[in-house]
Amino acid sequence: MYKIAVLGDYDSIYGFAALGLDVFPQEDPEEAAKKLHELAGGGYAVIYMTEKLAAELDTVIDRYTERAFPAIILIPGVSGNTGRGVESVRKSVEQAVGADILFSK
């Protein structure tokens, strides 16, 4: 059975534990990269990650973008929304559908 993990600063992710998700507080980019690799090889199908942490792990995350698992989904943290998460989802949908479905004339 696949699992769901959440990576980021403690204040941004601790609430996800109440939903039954596995939370892994990480703020150091090197430690977070190690944890991401560990989770990706450990049966996690979805990994939510704060936008702030993801900004520091772009090259590491790129290794997983073409793979089916894990899906890495960016979420806003307590510091606010940078828009990276929405942009990431938009690009994924555009790639899957073949067009930008949010484009309006």
C-alpha positions in Angstrom: 0.0 0.0 0.0 1.3 3.4 -0.9 1.9 6.1 1.7 1.7 9.9 1.7 4.4 12.1 3.2 4.8 15.8 4.0 8.1 17.6 4.1 8.8 21.2 5.2 9.3 23.3 8.3 7.5 22.1 11.4 5.0 25.0 11.7 3.8 24.4 8.1 3.3 20.7 8.2 2.4 19.6 11.8 -1.3 19.8 11.1 -1.0 17.1 8.4 -0.3 14.6 11.1 -3.9 15.0 12.3 -5.0 13.8 8.9 -3.0 10.6 9.2 -0.1 11.7 6.9 3.5 11.0 7.7 5.2 14.3 8.5 8.9 14.9 8.3 10.0 18.3 9.5 13.0 19.4 7.5 14.6 22.8 7.1 18.2 22.0 6.1 18.3 21.4 2.3 20.9 18.7 2.5 19.0 16.7 5.1 15.8 17.3 3.2 17.3 16.0 0.0 18.4 12.8 1.8 14.9 12.4 3.3 13.3 12.9 -0.1 15.4 10.1 -1.7 14.6 7.9 1.3 10.9 8.5 1.0 10.9 8.1 -2.8 12.4 4.6 -2.4 10.3 3.8 0.6 6.8 3.3 -0.8 5.6 6.9 -0.8 3.4 7.6 -3.8 2.7 11.3 -2.9 5.1 13.7 -1.2 3.8 17.1 -0.3 6.6 19.7 0.1 6.5 23.3 1.1 7.2 25.8 -1.6 10.0 27.3 0.4 11.9 24.0 0.8 11.2 23.0 -2.8 12.9 26.2 -4.0 16.1 25.0 -2.4 15.8 21.5 -3.9 15.0 22.2 -7.5 17.7 19.9 -9.0 16.8 17.1 -6.6 13.1 17.4 -7.4 13.8 17.4 -11.1 15.0 13.8 -10.8 11.5 12.7 -10.0 9.4 14.8 -12.4 9.4 12.2 -15.2 8.7 9.3 -12.9 5.2 8.0 -12.0 6.0 7.8 -8.3 6.4 9.7 -6.2 4.3 12.7 -7.2 5.8 15.7 -5.5 3.2 18.3 -4.8 4.2 21.8 -3.7 2.1 23.4 -0.9 2.3 26.9 0.6 3.9 27.2 4.1 3.2 29.5 7.0 5.4 32.1 5.3 2.8 32.4 2.5 2.1 31.3 -1.1 4.8 31.9 -3.7 2.7 30.5 -6.6 5.2 27.8 -7.3 2.7 25.1 -6.4 0.0 26.3 -8.7 2.5 26.8 -11.5 3.8 23.2 -11.0 0.3 21.8 -11.2 -0.5 23.9 -14.2 2.6 22.6 -16.1 1.7 19.0 -15.2 -1.8 19.4 -16.5 -0.6 21.2 -19.6 1.8 18.3 -20.3 -0.9 15.7 -19.8 -3.6 17.4 -21.8 -1.4 19.1 -24.4 -2.7 22.6 -23.8 -2.9 25.2 -21.1 -6.5 24.8 -19.9 -6.3 27.9 -17.8 -5.4 30.2 -20.8 -8.1 32.7 -21.5 -8.4 35.1 -24.4 
